[in-house]
């Protein structure tokens, strides 16, 4: 079937460059990748991958009242006393994975 329709999208330049790099390694032009995505949308009758909100969001200090802040500090102290501690590297890796930080 002849390709006669155009799709114009705006994306962040960094994301486009990263995607192009991956697609180049796979030998797939960007237009083919977009076409593959759209075919999967049709075949699956929806977005072809799972979409969900993160389970939890990190707390923002400025959004907490003094009582809420104190309660969070107490939870932290209780965790330390109970031996529920993690290395800084473990926490950093988990935050990168879960929140994209």
DSSP file (Angstrom, degrees, kcal/mol; ACC not computed):
  #  RESIDUE AA STRUCTURE BP1 BP2  ACC     N-H-->O    O-->H-N    N-H-->O    O-->H-N    TCO  KAPPA ALPHA  PHI   PSI    X-CA   Y-CA   Z-CA
    1    1 A X              0   0    0      0, 0.0     2,-0.1     0, 0.0     0, 0.0   0.000 360.0 360.0 360.0 136.8    0.0    0.0    0.0
    2    2 A X        -     0   0    0      1,-0.1     2,-0.8     2,-0.0     0, 0.0  -0.420 360.0-125.0 -72.4 142.2    1.3    3.4   -0.9
    3    3 A X        +     0   0    0      1,-0.2    -1,-0.1    -2,-0.1     3,-0.0  -0.787  50.3 145.0 -89.3 111.6    2.3    5.8    1.9
    4    4 A X        +     0   0    0     -2,-0.8     2,-0.3     2,-0.0    -1,-0.2   0.499  41.6  86.2-125.6  -8.2    0.3    9.0    1.3
    5    5 A X        -     0   0    0      2,-0.0     2,-0.4     0, 0.0     0, 0.0  -0.742  60.8-147.8 -99.1 145.2   -0.5   10.3    4.7
    6    6 A X        -     0   0    0     -2,-0.3     2,-0.4     2,-0.0    -2,-0.0  -0.853   6.1-162.9-109.8 146.7    1.7   12.5    6.8
    7    7 A X        -     0   0    0     -2,-0.4     2,-0.5     2,-0.0    -2,-0.0  -0.997   6.1-166.5-126.8 124.9    2.1   12.6   10.6
    8    8 A X        +     0   0    0     -2,-0.4     2,-0.3     2,-0.0    -2,-0.0  -0.953  13.4 172.2-113.5 127.8    3.7   15.6   12.2
    9    9 A X        -     0   0    0     -2,-0.5     2,-0.5     2,-0.0    -2,-0.0  -0.943  25.7-140.8-132.3 154.1    4.7   15.4   15.9
   10   10 A X        +     0   0    0     -2,-0.3     2,-0.3     2,-0.0    -2,-0.0  -0.973  30.4 165.4-114.0 126.8    6.7   17.6   18.2
   11   11 A X        -     0   0    0     -2,-0.5     2,-0.1     2,-0.0    -2,-0.0  -0.908  46.3 -83.2-134.0 162.7    9.0   15.8   20.7
   12   12 A X     >  -     0   0    0     -2,-0.3     4,-2.3     1,-0.1     3,-0.3  -0.460  39.3-127.9 -64.5 135.7   11.8   16.9   22.9
   13   13 A X  H  > S+     0   0    0      1,-0.2     4,-2.5     2,-0.2     5,-0.2   0.854 107.2  54.1 -55.5 -37.8   15.1   17.0   20.9
   14   14 A X  H  > S+     0   0    0      2,-0.2     4,-2.5     1,-0.2    -1,-0.2   0.914 109.1  47.8 -65.3 -41.6   16.9   14.8   23.4
   15   15 A X  H  > S+     0   0    0     -3,-0.3     4,-2.7     2,-0.2     5,-0.2   0.914 111.6  50.8 -64.6 -42.6   14.3   12.1   23.2
   16   16 A X  H  X S+     0   0    0     -4,-2.3     4,-2.7     1,-0.2    -2,-0.2   0.930 111.7  47.4 -60.8 -45.5   14.4   12.2   19.4
   17   17 A X  H  X S+     0   0    0     -4,-2.5     4,-2.2     2,-0.2    -2,-0.2   0.915 113.1  48.0 -63.3 -43.2   18.2   11.9   19.3
   18   18 A X  H  X S+     0   0    0     -4,-2.5     4,-2.0     2,-0.2    -1,-0.2   0.914 113.4  47.7 -64.2 -42.1   18.2    9.0   21.8
   19   19 A X  H  X S+     0   0    0     -4,-2.7     4,-3.1     1,-0.2     5,-0.2   0.917 110.7  51.6 -65.2 -42.6   15.4    7.2   19.8
   20   20 A X  H  X S+     0   0    0     -4,-2.7     4,-2.9    -5,-0.2    -1,-0.2   0.895 107.9  53.0 -60.5 -39.7   17.3    7.8   16.6
   21   21 A X  H  X S+     0   0    0     -4,-2.2     4,-1.8     2,-0.2    -1,-0.2   0.935 112.9  42.9 -61.4 -46.4   20.4    6.4   18.1
   22   22 A X  H  X S+     0   0    0     -4,-2.0     4,-1.5     1,-0.2    -2,-0.2   0.938 115.7  48.4 -64.7 -46.8   18.6    3.2   19.2
   23   23 A X  H  X>S+     0   0    0     -4,-3.1     5,-2.6     1,-0.2     4,-0.9   0.875 107.9  55.2 -64.1 -37.1   16.7    2.9   15.9
   24   24 A X  H ><5S+     0   0    0     -4,-2.9     3,-0.6     1,-0.2    -1,-0.2   0.913 106.8  51.0 -59.5 -42.4   20.0    3.4   13.9
   25   25 A X  H 3<5S+     0   0    0     -4,-1.8    -1,-0.2     1,-0.3    -2,-0.2   0.829 112.7  46.1 -64.5 -31.0   21.5    0.5   15.8
   26   26 A X  H 3<5S-     0   0    0     -4,-1.5    -1,-0.3     2,-0.2    -2,-0.2   0.588 112.5-121.7 -85.6 -10.9   18.5   -1.6   14.9
   27   27 A X  T <<5 +     0   0    0     -4,-0.9     2,-0.5    -3,-0.6    -3,-0.2   0.798  68.2 133.5  75.1  28.8   18.6   -0.5   11.2
   28   28 A X      < -     0   0    0     -5,-2.6    -1,-0.2    -6,-0.1    -2,-0.2  -0.954  53.0-132.9-116.5 120.5   15.0    1.0   11.4
   29   29 A X     >  -     0   0    0     -2,-0.5     4,-2.1     1,-0.1     3,-0.4  -0.348  25.1-115.3 -64.8 151.9   14.2    4.4   10.1
   30   30 A X  H  > S+     0   0    0      1,-0.2     4,-2.5     2,-0.2     5,-0.2   0.892 115.8  55.3 -55.9 -42.5   12.2    6.7   12.4
   31   31 A X  H  > S+     0   0    0      1,-0.2     4,-2.2     2,-0.2    -1,-0.2   0.880 108.0  48.7 -62.6 -36.9    9.2    6.7    9.9
   32   32 A X  H  > S+     0   0    0     -3,-0.4     4,-2.6     2,-0.2    -1,-0.2   0.901 109.9  52.0 -67.4 -39.7    9.1    2.9   10.0
   33   33 A X  H  X S+     0   0    0     -4,-2.1     4,-2.4     2,-0.2    -2,-0.2   0.912 110.3  47.9 -62.9 -42.4    9.2    2.8   13.8
   34   34 A X  H  X S+     0   0    0     -4,-2.5     4,-2.5     1,-0.2    -1,-0.2   0.919 112.1  50.1 -63.9 -42.7    6.3    5.3   13.9
   35   35 A X  H  X S+     0   0    0     -4,-2.2     4,-2.3    -5,-0.2    -2,-0.2   0.890 109.7  50.8 -61.6 -39.7    4.4    3.1   11.4
   36   36 A X  H  X S+     0   0    0     -4,-2.6     4,-2.1     2,-0.2    -2,-0.2   0.911 109.9  50.5 -63.7 -42.2    5.1    0.0   13.5
   37   37 A X  H  X S+     0   0    0     -4,-2.4     4,-2.0     1,-0.2    -2,-0.2   0.941 111.1  47.8 -60.2 -47.7    3.8    1.8   16.6
   38   38 A X  H  X S+     0   0    0     -4,-2.5     4,-2.0     1,-0.2    -1,-0.2   0.872 109.7  53.0 -64.6 -36.8    0.6    2.8   14.8
   39   39 A X  H  X S+     0   0    0     -4,-2.3     4,-2.9     1,-0.2    -1,-0.2   0.907 109.1  49.7 -63.2 -40.2    0.0   -0.7   13.4
   40   40 A X  H  X S+     0   0    0     -4,-2.1     4,-2.7     2,-0.2     6,-0.3   0.861 106.3  55.9 -67.0 -35.4    0.3   -2.1   17.0
   41   41 A X  H  X>S+     0   0    0     -4,-2.0     5,-1.7     2,-0.2     4,-0.8   0.930 112.6  42.9 -59.4 -44.8   -2.2    0.5   18.2
   42   42 A X  H  <5S+     0   0    0     -4,-2.0     3,-0.4     3,-0.2    -2,-0.2   0.941 115.7  47.3 -67.1 -47.8   -4.6   -0.8   15.6
   43   43 A X  H  <5S+     0   0    0     -4,-2.9    -2,-0.2     1,-0.2    -1,-0.2   0.873 121.1  36.4 -62.9 -38.3   -3.9   -4.5   16.2
   44   44 A X  H  <5S-     0   0    0     -4,-2.7    -1,-0.2     2,-0.3    -2,-0.2   0.476 103.1-128.9 -95.0  -3.0   -4.1   -4.2   20.0
   45   45 A X  T  <5S+     0   0    0     -4,-0.8     2,-0.3    -3,-0.4    -3,-0.2   0.894  82.3  29.2  56.8  42.0   -6.9   -1.7   19.9
   46   46 A X  S   <S-     0   0    0     -5,-1.7    -2,-0.3    -6,-0.3     2,-0.2  -0.965 114.2 -28.6 165.3-174.1   -5.0    0.6   22.3
   47   47 A X        -     0   0    0     -2,-0.3     4,-0.1     1,-0.1    -9,-0.1  -0.474  57.6-133.2 -64.8 131.6   -1.5    1.7   23.3
   48   48 A X  S    S+     0   0    0     -2,-0.2     2,-0.3   -11,-0.2    -1,-0.1   0.132  81.5  50.4 -82.9  24.9    0.8   -1.3   22.8
   49   49 A X  S    S-     0   0    0      2,-0.0     2,-0.2     0, 0.0    -2,-0.1  -0.982  95.9 -85.6-152.5 159.7    2.5   -1.1   26.2
   50   50 A X        -     0   0    0     -2,-0.3     2,-0.5     1,-0.0    -2,-0.1  -0.434  38.8-167.6 -70.0 134.5    1.4   -0.9   29.8
   51   51 A X        +     0   0    0     -2,-0.2     2,-0.3    -4,-0.1    -4,-0.0  -0.989  20.8 146.8-124.4 124.2    0.7    2.6   31.0
   52   52 A X        -     0   0    0     -2,-0.5     2,-0.2     0, 0.0     3,-0.1  -0.990  45.3-105.9-152.7 158.4    0.4    3.3   34.7
   53   53 A X        -     0   0    0     -2,-0.3    -2,-0.0     1,-0.1     0, 0.0  -0.522  50.8 -91.2 -79.8 151.1    1.0    5.9   37.3
   54   54 A X        -     0   0    0     -2,-0.2    -1,-0.1     1,-0.1     3,-0.1  -0.295  33.4-121.3 -58.9 149.4    3.9    5.4   39.8
   55   55 A X  S    S+     0   0    0      1,-0.1     2,-0.3    -3,-0.1    -1,-0.1   0.910  90.1   3.0 -59.9 -44.1    2.8    3.6   43.0
   56   56 A X        -     0   0    0     42,-0.1     2,-0.4     0, 0.0    -1,-0.1  -0.942  67.2-135.9-140.1 160.9    4.0    6.4   45.1
   57   57 A X        -     0   0    0     -2,-0.3     3,-0.1    -3,-0.1     2,-0.0  -0.917  34.1-102.6-115.9 146.4    5.5    9.9   44.7
   58   58 A X        -     0   0    0     -2,-0.4     2,-0.2     1,-0.1    -1,-0.0  -0.386  43.6-107.6 -64.5 146.0    8.4   11.2   46.7
   59   59 A X        -     0   0    0     -2,-0.0     2,-0.6     1,-0.0    -1,-0.1  -0.529  23.5-139.4 -74.8 138.6    7.3   13.7   49.4
   60   60 A X    >   -     0   0    0     -2,-0.2     3,-1.9     1,-0.2     4,-0.4  -0.894   8.7-142.5 -98.2 122.7    8.1   17.3   48.8
   61   61 A X  G >  S+     0   0    0     -2,-0.6     3,-1.8     1,-0.3    -1,-0.2   0.888  99.0  55.6 -51.2 -46.0    9.2   19.0   52.0
   62   62 A X  G 3  S+     0   0    0      1,-0.3    -1,-0.3    -3,-0.1    -3,-0.0   0.656 101.1  59.3 -67.7 -13.6    7.5   22.2   51.3
   63   63 A X  G <  S+     0   0    0     -3,-1.9     2,-0.3     2,-0.1    -1,-0.3   0.519  91.4  89.1 -90.0  -4.6    4.1   20.4   50.9
   64   64 A X  S <  S-     0   0    0     -3,-1.8     2,-0.1    -4,-0.4    -5,-0.0  -0.704  70.9-134.2 -97.5 143.1    4.2   19.0   54.4
   65   65 A X     >  -     0   0    0     -2,-0.3     4,-2.7     1,-0.1     5,-0.2  -0.376  37.3-101.4 -76.7 170.0    2.8   20.6   57.6
   66   66 A X  H  > S+     0   0    0      1,-0.2     4,-2.8     2,-0.2     5,-0.2   0.911 125.2  50.5 -60.7 -41.3    5.1   20.5   60.7
   67   67 A X  H  > S+     0   0    0      2,-0.2     4,-2.1     1,-0.2    -1,-0.2   0.904 111.6  47.2 -64.0 -41.6    3.1   17.6   62.1
   68   68 A X  H  > S+     0   0    0      2,-0.2     4,-2.2     1,-0.2    -2,-0.2   0.913 112.7  49.7 -65.8 -41.7    3.4   15.7   58.8
   69   69 A X  H  X S+     0   0    0     -4,-2.7     4,-2.4     1,-0.2    -2,-0.2   0.938 110.9  49.1 -61.9 -46.6    7.1   16.4   58.6
   70   70 A X  H  X S+     0   0    0     -4,-2.8     4,-2.4     1,-0.2    -1,-0.2   0.890 110.0  51.9 -59.4 -39.9    7.6   15.2   62.2
   71   71 A X  H  X S+     0   0    0     -4,-2.1     4,-2.1     2,-0.2    -1,-0.2   0.897 109.3  49.4 -64.9 -40.7    5.6   12.1   61.5
   72   72 A X  H  X S+     0   0    0     -4,-2.2     4,-2.0     2,-0.2    -2,-0.2   0.892 110.7  50.5 -65.3 -39.4    7.8   11.3   58.5
   73   73 A X  H  X S+     0   0    0     -4,-2.4     4,-2.5     2,-0.2    -2,-0.2   0.921 109.3  51.2 -63.2 -44.1   11.0   11.8   60.6
   74   74 A X  H  X S+     0   0    0     -4,-2.4     4,-2.6     1,-0.2    -2,-0.2   0.891 107.8  52.6 -60.8 -40.1    9.6    9.5   63.3
   75   75 A X  H  X S+     0   0    0     -4,-2.1     4,-2.3     1,-0.2    -1,-0.2   0.918 110.1  49.2 -60.9 -41.7    8.9    6.8   60.6
   76   76 A X  H  X S+     0   0    0     -4,-2.0     4,-2.2     2,-0.2    -2,-0.2   0.915 110.5  48.8 -63.9 -43.4   12.5    7.2   59.5
   77   77 A X  H  X S+     0   0    0     -4,-2.5     4,-2.6     1,-0.2    -1,-0.2   0.912 110.9  51.2 -62.7 -42.4   13.9    6.9   63.0
   78   78 A X  H  X S+     0   0    0     -4,-2.6     4,-1.9     1,-0.2     6,-0.2   0.900 109.0  51.3 -61.9 -40.8   11.7    3.8   63.6
   79   79 A X  H  <>S+     0   0    0     -4,-2.3     5,-2.7     2,-0.2     4,-0.4   0.917 110.4  48.4 -62.6 -43.1   13.1    2.2   60.4
   80   80 A X  H ><5S+     0   0    0     -4,-2.2     3,-1.3     1,-0.2    -2,-0.2   0.936 111.7  49.1 -63.1 -46.0   16.7    2.8   61.4
   81   81 A X  H 3<5S+     0   0    0     -4,-2.6    -1,-0.2     1,-0.3    -2,-0.2   0.836 111.6  50.2 -61.7 -32.4   16.0    1.4   64.9
   82   82 A X  T 3<5S-     0   0    0     -4,-1.9    -1,-0.3    -5,-0.2    -2,-0.2   0.454 117.9-112.2 -86.4  -0.8   14.4   -1.7   63.3
   83   83 A X  T < 5S+     0   0    0     -3,-1.3     2,-1.7    -4,-0.4    -3,-0.2   0.619  71.5 140.4  82.0  11.4   17.3   -2.2   60.9
   84   84 A X      < +     0   0    0     -5,-2.7     2,-0.3    -6,-0.2    -1,-0.2  -0.603  31.6 137.2 -87.9  78.5   15.4   -1.3   57.8
   85   85 A X        -     0   0    0     -2,-1.7     2,-0.3    -5,-0.1    -5,-0.0  -0.886  34.8-164.2-126.1 154.8   18.2    0.6   56.2
   86   86 A X        -     0   0    0     -2,-0.3     2,-0.1     3,-0.0    -2,-0.0  -0.952  28.3-102.5-136.0 153.4   19.5    0.8   52.6
   87   87 A X     >  -     0   0    0     -2,-0.3     4,-2.2     1,-0.1     5,-0.2  -0.361  32.6-114.7 -72.2 158.1   22.8    2.1   51.1
   88   88 A X  H  > S+     0   0    0      1,-0.2     4,-2.7     2,-0.2     5,-0.2   0.869 118.2  54.5 -60.4 -37.3   22.7    5.5   49.4
   89   89 A X  H  > S+     0   0    0      2,-0.2     4,-2.5     1,-0.2    -1,-0.2   0.910 107.1  49.9 -63.9 -42.2   23.5    3.7   46.1
   90   90 A X  H  > S+     0   0    0      2,-0.2     4,-2.2     1,-0.2    -2,-0.2   0.917 113.0  46.7 -61.8 -42.9   20.5    1.4   46.5
   91   91 A X  H  X S+     0   0    0     -4,-2.2     4,-2.6     2,-0.2    -2,-0.2   0.917 111.8  50.4 -66.3 -43.6   18.2    4.4   47.2
   92   92 A X  H  X S+     0   0    0     -4,-2.7     4,-2.2     1,-0.2    -2,-0.2   0.925 111.8  47.8 -60.8 -45.1   19.6    6.3   44.2
   93   93 A X  H  X S+     0   0    0     -4,-2.5     4,-2.3     1,-0.2    -1,-0.2   0.903 112.3  49.4 -63.2 -41.5   19.1    3.4   41.9
   94   94 A X  H  X S+     0   0    0     -4,-2.2     4,-3.0     1,-0.2     5,-0.3   0.906 111.1  49.2 -65.1 -41.6   15.6    2.8   43.1
   95   95 A X  H  X S+     0   0    0     -4,-2.6     4,-2.5     2,-0.2     6,-1.1   0.886 110.9  50.1 -66.7 -37.6   14.7    6.5   42.7
   96   96 A X  H  X S+     0   0    0     -4,-2.2     4,-1.2     5,-0.2    -1,-0.2   0.927 115.7  43.5 -62.4 -44.7   16.1    6.5   39.2
   97   97 A X  H  < S+     0   0    0     -4,-2.3    -2,-0.2    -5,-0.2    -1,-0.2   0.931 123.5  33.9 -67.1 -46.8   14.1    3.4   38.3
   98   98 A X  H  < S+     0   0    0     -4,-3.0    -3,-0.2    -5,-0.2    -2,-0.2   0.843 133.7  21.6 -83.7 -34.4   10.8    4.4   39.9
   99   99 A X  H  < S-     0   0    0     -4,-2.5    -3,-0.2    -5,-0.3    -2,-0.2   0.412  95.8-118.6-118.2   0.5   10.7    8.2   39.4
  100  100 A X     <        0   0    0     -4,-1.2    -4,-0.2    -5,-0.4    -3,-0.1   0.804 360.0 360.0  67.2  28.4   13.1    8.8   36.5
  101  101 A X              0   0    0     -6,-1.1    -5,-0.2    -9,-0.1    -1,-0.1   0.443 360.0 360.0 -87.3 360.0   15.4   10.9   38.6
